[in-house]
Every structure is written in structure tokens, then in C-alpha cells.
Amino acid sequence: MKFDSNHRWVFSPADIKHEKISGMHTEVGKEIIGYSRERFLLLTTFIAPGHCLLMANSGLGKTKTAEVLPLVVKGMNAGIIQGTPDKMPASITGFNVVLQDGTVKWYEGEMVSGPDGVNWLLIDESTRLTPRVWAALLQAMEGRKKTVEGQTYHMAPTFVVCLTANFPAPGEGTVELPNAVYDRILYNIQWGYPDDDGYEALIDRAQDLKLSDMDKEELRKKGLLNAKEHANAVITMAELNQMRWDVYALAKSVTRETNPDMVRYIRRLVQAGLPFLAASHPDHNPEVAQWGATGGSPRFAMDLKMAAVSIAYGLDEKPGIEHVKAIYPEVAKAHMRLRDAAVQRRTPIRMDDVVNNILVKTDPFKG
């Protein structure tokens, strides 16, 4: 693995050695131009498994990316919740209705449970939902189940929530995501604008990218739409579930006995992000102490391990320190928060600045 001067992973699609993950990555790339690293990380949410937040300025393809990802898995059930301020918890989790004859009818809601329920749930414009809606979603995100009127319903075995939000959040007409939501997210993936090649590729395909599904079907019949430019399913749900178990077994093998340096490095990176860590602690970071609001809970450490193992699996490598280092920025941005004073300065402190500081100062072979 290659890293730049800021200790950031320099990703190349050629690094993906797992045949099935490489195939999925290629298929998603037929419709999503650029963002190769981000596409790879999103695919690993299927196998970690873990939820993700896509954060970027408006119009940069967050929703489109989230809609294309489940297309590469045959049999994957995708659902969508459109974030609006008037959304009610019951419309998402489901509710019972008592009919005139006294019988009770169950309405599943937008978050369909059960073995054949939703596997990939896109919550678009997530910062437009109210806190009471998030209170209804937290159980599903952490426990993969929902409780409605005293009855518990389990979600599908593979259940991943993908949130989208415009950057920065909160913005006009939006509400900041609760800390409890961030704490349940594996990745906070942020991206910028396309490079020169990306812009020109988008211009080449401008006429295709605004088409509705019905338009696409009609143009395929007329032979005007190239099938090679659209994502197709390349694996089945059964194959995906086997990959999940492979990752589970690989993660189970990573312990203090087998990978002491890796486990220690995860612990030290997480502790370095705690703003209230004692100054006498070897991983105390003055910058974090000054500008950090909250560090990560123990979920941060667990997510960092699962994310590192998942990318190692996709690269067909033995999990190690370099995989932790490579994935740390996206996991840290999901779990760590800055004080208002940090972002409201004349020269704002960015989370990327703090992440870089921690990566530079935390030597994996000390402590």
C-alpha cells in the first residue's frame, strides 16, 4: 500500500485483488464517473457490514451512487426514505391498524423487515429528518431490528443504511445529525469536485445521466443506449453472504495474540482522538484537547477493526497496521466531532487537519 506525505492512502483500482469485489467495483464505475476509492469503501459496507454517510456539496452524485450500488448484487432489496421535515416515525418503522371487524392489520412501513426485507436502505437528504425520526431508526441501525407497539421485527441478515447529506451539515433548512447516529456509522465519506478528465467524461454522457428509468428502457429498445454503460449484477446475495462470513472469520482471527501491533494501533488511534484524555497519557494530543468536542465511543475501535479487515479482504491481503492507517480518516470522521469554536474561527479548524495530526503523531510501533 502507498501513502502520501500526509499519511493518506494512495488508492488505485488495480489494488483490488478480490475478483468479486473488483467486478462489483467495475460495474458501479459504468455509471459513476470517478470516485474510485469511495466506490471501493462503499462496497465494503456490504461485507463489514456497516452503515455509511455520504457527504458532499449538492449535485456531486451522492444519491446516484447510493442508487447504483445495490444493482451489482442480484436479489438485493433496495429501499429509500426521502428525508423531509414532516416524516413520521411510524411511516418508516410500520404500524398496526384496527379494522372495523376488530382485526389488526400490520403495515410494514418504508423500512421493510424480515428475511426478505430491505438490504440496502438509502436515507436521502438525511439532515432534513427530525430527531424523533432518528430515535425510531437508531435501534435498526445498531441492533438490526425494530420494535413497534411491543412487537420486535428483525431486519434482513444483510442490512446496511446509507445516508446522504449536503456539505457542510447542517445547512439551510436542515438539522445536524444526532451524535448517536454518527456513532452508528462505519464511514463518513466526503468528496469534492471531479478532476479535468471527470468533467469531460460527464459532459460526454450528459444526455444519459438525466434520463428516467422509463426513458432508459425505451432507448434500450431503440438501440440508442449502450448496455456497457450501465451497472449489472455480478454476484448473488448468497455469494455476498458468504463474503460476509469470510470477513467475520478473518476479523475473528485478528486478536492481541495474533496481531498485537494492529490491535494496539487501533486502540491508540481511538484514544488519541479523545479530547479529555489525561495530559499524562502517552497518546494525549494537545490539538484534539483544544478543538475536539467528543471522541469516539468503543464502537469507534470496533468499526476501525472491521473496516480495516474489510479493505484487507478486498485487496486480498493479511490485515495489518497499514490497513488501519488507510481507512482511519473515513472512520474517524464518522465518530469524532469538533467544538463549535473550532469551525467558527476566522481560519476554521477542519476535521481533516485533526485527522492528519493524529496520524502523524501516533507511531504504530510505540506505546
N, C-alpha and C positions, 0 to 999 in steps of 0.2 A: 504494500500500500504506500502511496506517495502523499506527503503533506507539504503545504506551503510554509512560508516564513511565519505565518500566524498560527501554525499548528493545525490548520484546517485540511481535511481530507480532499485530495485532488482526485475526483471520481472520473472514471471512464467506463462507458457501457461494455467495453471489452473485458472489464474486470469480472463481470457476472459469468461465472463458470457453471452454475446450476442450469441445466438445459431447460427445464420447465419455466423457471423464473426468467431466464433470458428470453424465452419465447413469448412470455406474457409482456415483458418489457418492450419487445419489438412491436407487438400488436398494439399496445397502447400508444406507441410512438407514431403509428399510422395516422392517428387523429390529433394527438397532442404534439405540437412542434416545440422542440427544445425541452428544457427542464428534465434532463436525463436522470440526474441524481435524485430529484424529487419524486420522479416516477418509480424509481427503484425503492426508495424508502416507503412509499405508499403501498407498494406490493408486499413489502414485508409485514405490513399491518395484518394481512390475511393470515400469516403464519405465526406471528408473535404470541397470540393475537393482541392487538391493542388499538385504541381509538386515536384519531388524529385531528388536528386543526390546520386548515389551510388558510394562511393569512397573507394578503397581498392587496395592492390597490385595485380599484374596480376595473373590470374589463380584461384582466390578465389570465383568464381561463381556469379559475378555481372550480367553478361549478361544472364546467365542461370536463375537466379532468376527473372529477369525482363521479360523473355520469358514465364515463368511458371505462373506468377501471373494472367494474363488475362484468363487463361484456366479455372479458377474456376467460371467464370461468363458466363453463356450461352448467346450467342448473342453479347458478347463484341468483337468489332472490334479492332484488334491489328495491329499496323504498326511499321515499323522500318526504321530508317535513319542511314546508316553506315557512321560514321564520317571519311571523307577523305579531305585532303587539297584542292583538285580540285572540291569540291562540289560547285554547283552554286545555288544561292537563288531561281531562277526560277524552278529548278528541284524539289524543296521542296514545294514551295507555289503554283506552277502551272503557266501556261502561255497561251496566245492566239496565234493561228497560222492562218494567212490569206491564204486561199486556192486559187487555180488558178481561180476559178469561182467568187472570191471576197467574199465568205462567210467566217465567222470567226469560227474556231473550238477551243473549250476550253479544255485544258489538265489539269486535276486536280492536278497533282504533287504527291509527296510522302505523303504530309500531307492532306489527303482527308477530305473535309469539308462536311457540310450538316447534316441533322438529322441522316442519316445512315453512317456518316463518321467515322473516326478513333476515338476510345475512349481512347486507351492506346497507346501512341507514344513513342517507345524506341529510343533514340538517343545514339547509341553505340559509344564508343571512342569519346565522345563529345569534348574533348580538342584538337582534330585534325581538327575541323571546324574553318574556318576563321571568323574574326569579321563581315565581310559583310553578311555572312550567318546568324549569330546571329541577326543582325539587321532585317532580314526578319522574324525571329522567335519570337521576343520579343512581337509583337502585339498579336500573337496567345497565348502565354503563359499568358499574363495579361488579354487581352480582349476577349479571346476565339473567335477570328475572324482573318481573313487575308484580306488584300487589295491588289489586283493585277490589275494594269492598270486602276485604278479608280473605280473598282468594289469590293464591300465588300462581303465576303463569311463567314458565321458564322460556327463555328465548332459544333460538336455534343454536346448535353447538358452535357454529361459526357465526359470531355476531360482532360486527365492527361498526362503530359510529364515526362518521366523517363530518366535521363541522367546517363551514366556511365563514370567513369574516373579512370585511374590508380593513385595510391597514391605514392609519393606526386605529386601534379599537380602545375605547369607544369613540365613535364619530357622531355626526349629526343624526339624531333620531334613533340612536342605539343605546344599549345598556352593556356595560362591561360584563364579561362572563364571570360568574362567581368563582372564587378560588377553589371551591370543591370540584368544579367542572375541570379546571386546569389540572388539578391533582389526579384526575382520572384519565388524562390524555397521555399517550405514549410519545407522540411527536407534536411539536408546534413547528410546522414547515412554512417558512416565509420565502417569497421570491420576488425578484424585481422584473424589469422590462427585458424584452428579447434583445439579443445582440443583432448585428447587421444581417447576418445570414437568416436569423429567425424572423426578422421583419420582412425580408424579401420572400421567404417561404410562405409567410402568412398572406402577403399580397398575392402570390401566385394562386393561393387556394381560397381567396376571399369569397368567391362565388359559391363555394361549397359549405363554408363554415356557418352561414346564416340559414341554411335550409332546415325545414321542419322534417320530422321522421316521415311524414306522408309524402313530402316533396322528394325525399331521397329515394323512397320506394318507386315512385313514378319515374324518376330519372334513371334508376337502375333498369327498369323495363325498357326504356328508350335507348339504353346503352350509352348514356351520357355521363354516367357516374362510374368512376373506376373502382372496382371492388378492392383493389390493392390498397386503397387509401382509407379503408375502414376496418376497425378492430374486429377480430373474430375470436371465438372461444378456442383456446388451445389446450386447456386441461378441464377435467371434470371436478365436481365437488368431492367425489371420492378420492381423487388424486390430491386435491388441496388438503383434505382432512388428514391424509397420510403424511403430507409435508408438515402439517401442524404437529403431529405426533413425533415426527423426526426431530423437529426443533425442540419439542418438550424433552425428548431423551437427551439431546445434545446439551440443553440447558441444565438438566439434572446432573450431567457429568462434570459441570463446572462448579467446583467446590473449593474450600480453603485447603483441602488436601491435594487436589489435582491441579488447581490453578491459583496458587496463593497470591502471586503478584497481581493477577487480574482482579480477584476479589478485593484485595487491599486497595487497588487503584480506584475501583468503583466507590468504595467506602470513603476514600479521601476526597475524591471529586465532589461527592454529595456533601460531605462535611465542610468543604471549602466554600460552599455556597450558602452556608448558614450565617446570617448576619449577626446572630447573638452568640456565636462560638467564642469561648473564653480566649482572651488575648494570649494566654499562656499555652494554648493548644498549638501543636506544630503546624496545623493546617489553617490557623486563623488568617483571614485575608482582610487587611485594613480597608481595601476598596469596597468589598462586599459589606463589611461592617458599617461603612459610611452611607452607602447608597442602597443596600438591599432592604426590602420590606419583609419578605418571607423567603425562606429556603424551601427545599423540597422535603416532603414527609418521607417515611420509609418507602412509600410507593416509588419515589424517585430512584432509589437504589435498585428496587426490583425491576422497574421499567428499563433502567440503563443496562442491566444484565440481559434482559430478554431482547432488547433492541440490538445489542452487540452480538449476541448469539445468532439472531435472525440474519443480520447482514453477513456474518461469517458463513452461515449456511448458504446464502445466495452466492457468495464468492467461492464456495466450496473450499473453505479454509478452516483450520482449527481455531476456535475462539481464543482471542488473546488481548493484550493491552491495546494494540493498535486499533482493534475494532471498537473498543470502549472510547478511545480518543476520537475516532472518526465520527461516531454517532452522538457524542456528548452534546454538541451545540443544540441540536433539534430537541433532545430530551430535556436539557436544562431550560430551554425557553418555554417548555410546557409547564415546568414545575416551579421556577423561580420568578419572583416579582420584585420590581424596583419601587422605591419610595416615590411619591409624587414629586418631592423636591428634586429628585434626580432627573426626571424627564421635563421638568418645568424650568430648568436652568437656562441661562442665556445660551450656553453651549450644552445641550442636553447630553446626559449620560445614556448610552444605548446598552441594551442587553448584550449585544454582540461585543461591546467593549469589555463588559464584565466577564463574559464567557472566555474571551481571549486572555484576559488577565489570569483567570483561574487555570486555563490550560498551560500557560507559560510558567506559572509559579508552582504548579503541582507536579513534582517529579514522581513518576510512577515507581521508581526504584528506591525511594526514601520514605521514611516514616513507618 
